Amino acid sequence: MTTKAFERYSVAAQEDRSAPRTRLTIPAQLRVSGGRAFQTVVHDLSVSGFSSSAINRLHPGQLCWLTLPGLGALQGEVIWWDNCQVGCAFSELLSPIVHDNIVGKYQAGGVFRSSC
């Protein structure tokens, strides 16, 4: 991501943090750069990022790819890791239409448990 693009993303992401994040439970796969994909559960989603379960410690700045059911891999960056939970920012903002479709499908969906 270029410096100018990152600055635009940072401003947009901060503005989006004022919007409520949607708590939900989505089975997914997460892959960190240089690693293998692992099963995860997304617990929180916004147009700018997500949080999910991650047993192994992940480090801020690592590139990652989140694959949700029915969607291609979404690139992001690890922002924080704490006690088996990871927070990531998408490299490109998620379309509000895509976000709303995901929320509509999973917010009232089944229960999926993480191992942490």
GUGUVO-50715 format. One line per 8 residues: number of its first residue (from 1); for each residue z, x, y of C-alpha. Coordinates in steps of 0.001 Angstrom, whole numbers, padded with zeros to 6 digits, always signed. Example, Ala and Ser with C-alpha at 12.3 -4.5 7.8 and 13.67 -1.06 7.14 Angstrom:
<pts>
1 = +007800 +012300 -004500  +007140 +013670 -001060
</pts>
This chain:
<pts>
1 = +000000 +000000 +000000  -000947 +001473 +003378  +001708 +001939 +006038  +000191 -000772 +008241  -000063 -003206 +005316  +003531 -002433 +004313  +004724 -003112 +007877  +002935 -006515 +007892
9 = +004390 -007299 +004465  +007897 -006286 +005578  +007775 -008590 +008590  +006415 -011494 +006519  +008944 -010901 +003753  +011849 -010951 +006212  +010587 -014186 +007699  +010328 -015674 +004201
17 = +013951 -014778 +003442  +014958 -017549 +005806  +013241 -020010 +003463  +015313 -021035 +000466  +014707 -019141 -002720  +014185 -021377 -005699  +016619 -020949 -008568  +014893 -021546 -011870
25 = +014538 -020153 -015359  +011173 -018803 -016475  +010499 -016675 -019559  +008292 -013769 -018493  +007375 -010147 -019098  +008197 -007283 -016767  +006664 -003818 -016949  +007763 -000880 -014849
33 = +005282 +001883 -014055  +005134 +004287 -016990  +007005 +001931 -019314  +006352 -000793 -021818  +006568 -004468 -020972  +009792 -006199 -021938  +010851 -009825 -022122  +012785 -011063 -019138
41 = +013944 -014282 -017532  +013102 -014949 -013884  +016108 -016529 -012175  +014916 -016794 -008588  +011462 -016973 -007009  +010017 -016977 -003495  +006587 -016212 -002100  +007791 -012670 -001355
49 = +009612 -011752 -004565  +011842 -012586 -007501  +014959 -011637 -009390  +015157 -011414 -013165  +017156 -009963 -016007  +016732 -006262 -016835  +019012 -004635 -019376  +017941 -001079 -018512
57 = +018621 +000319 -015076  +015629 +000126 -012744  +015408 +002136 -009553  +014404 +001062 -006048  +010840 +002056 -005295  +009551 +001754 -008871  +006309 -000202 -009190  +006435 -003121 -011582
65 = +004286 -005970 -012868  +005616 -009441 -013590  +003616 -011634 -015963  +004487 -015321 -015848  +003094 -017749 -018452  -000471 -018698 -017554  -000786 -016153 -014730  -002072 -012605 -014512
73 = +000292 -009739 -013790  +001767 -009756 -010278  +002472 -006311 -008833  +005750 -005658 -007110  +008311 -003048 -006230  +011921 -002796 -007383  +014236 -003343 -004432  +017612 -003428 -006188
81 = +019245 -003413 -009625  +022795 -004607 -010257  +024569 -005427 -013505  +021476 -006339 -015590  +019695 -008104 -012701  +016726 -006717 -010770  +015289 -007859 -007453  +011640 -007133 -006699
89 = +009275 -007706 -003786  +005697 -008706 -004532  +003060 -006277 -003242  +001160 -009256 -001854  +002768 -012529 -000871  +002441 -015223 -003517  +000285 -018141 -002452  +002493 -021105 -001478
97 = +000322 -023304 -003718  +000902 -021013 -006715  +004618 -020852 -005869  +004882 -024655 -005689  +003026 -025065 -008998  +005386 -022622 -010735  +008454 -024302 -009248  +007169 -027743 -010225
105 = +006670 -026613 -013794  +009909 -024676 -014349  +012587 -025877 -011971  +013500 -028819 -014200  +012194 -027154 -017373  +013917 -026003 -020519  +016772 -023543 -020721  +015998 -019918 -021473
113 = +018779 -017387 -021915  +018735 -013691 -021043  +020696 -011149 -023053  +022865 -010088 -020096
</pts>
